[in-house]
Amino acid sequence: MRRPSPPLFLARSGYRRRRLHDAARLVPVFGAFLIFLPILWSPGETPEPDTARDGLYLFGVWAGLIGAAALLAPGLRRSTGPDAETELTPDPTSGDPN
C-alpha cells in the first residue's frame, strides 16, 4: 500500500515564517551592498571627496538597516507549533549525564 503523498502547498503561517527568515538573512547582504555603494560613485566636480554627502548617506543606510531589523524582529521572535520549540535543558529522566 502506498503512503499518502504530502500536501502540495505549505501552511500559510509556515510559509510566511520561512520567507521572513529569508528576508532577515538578506538584510546584512543588502546592507553591505548599500554601504560599499559610495565606492562606485564618480567624484564630483571638485577633486576633493564629498565626505559630507557620503557621511549622510552612510548614516541613512545605517538608520534604514536598524529600521528594517526592527520591523523583522517581532515576526522572528514568535515561535508557534511543535517544530519551533527547542528544549535547551537535558531531560532528567533520560539518564544521560551530558
C-alpha positions in Angstrom: 0.0 0.0 0.0 1.3 3.5 -0.9 1.7 6.2 1.7 -0.4 9.2 1.1 1.6 12.0 -0.6 2.4 15.1 1.4 0.3 18.2 0.6 1.4 20.2 -2.3 1.4 23.5 -0.5 2.7 24.5 2.9 0.5 26.0 5.6 0.3 29.8 5.2 1.9 30.6 8.6 4.8 28.3 8.0 5.4 29.7 4.5 5.3 33.3 5.8 7.6 32.4 8.7 10.2 30.9 6.3 10.0 33.9 4.0 10.5 36.2 7.0 13.6 34.2 8.0 14.9 34.5 4.4 14.3 38.3 4.4 16.2 38.5 7.7 19.1 36.7 6.2 19.3 39.1 3.2 19.3 42.3 5.3 23.0 42.1 6.1 23.9 41.3 2.4 21.7 44.2 1.2 23.2 46.5 3.9 26.8 45.6 2.9 26.0 46.4 -0.8 24.5 49.7 0.2 27.4 50.6 2.4 30.0 49.8 -0.3 28.0 51.6 -3.0 29.7 55.0 -2.5 33.0 53.5 -3.6 31.4 53.2 -7.1 30.2 56.8 -7.2 32.0 59.1 -9.5 33.7 62.1 -7.9 32.1 65.4 -8.1 33.3 68.5 -9.9 36.0 69.1 -7.3 39.0 66.9 -6.8 38.3 66.6 -3.1 35.9 63.9 -2.0 32.4 64.9 -0.9 32.6 63.4 2.6 29.6 65.3 4.0 27.2 63.7 1.4 28.8 60.3 1.8 28.6 60.6 5.6 24.9 61.5 5.5 24.3 58.6 3.0 26.0 56.1 5.3 24.1 57.4 8.3 20.8 57.0 6.4 21.7 53.4 5.4 22.7 52.6 9.0 19.3 54.0 10.2 17.4 52.2 7.5 19.1 48.9 8.4 18.1 49.4 12.0 14.5 50.1 10.9 14.4 47.0 8.8 15.7 44.9 11.6 13.1 46.4 14.0 10.4 45.6 11.5 11.5 42.0 11.1 12.3 41.2 14.7 8.8 40.7 16.1 8.0 38.1 13.5 11.2 36.3 14.1 10.6 36.2 17.9 7.3 34.4 17.6 7.5 30.6 17.7 4.4 28.5 17.1 4.0 24.9 16.6 5.8 21.8 17.9 8.7 22.1 15.5 9.6 25.6 16.5 10.1 24.8 20.2 13.5 23.6 21.2 14.5 22.2 24.6 17.7 23.7 26.0 18.0 21.7 29.2 18.6 17.9 29.2 15.8 15.6 30.1 16.4 14.3 33.7 14.6 11.0 33.0 16.9 10.1 30.1 19.8 9.0 32.3 22.3 10.8 30.0 24.7 12.8 32.2 25.6 15.2 29.3 
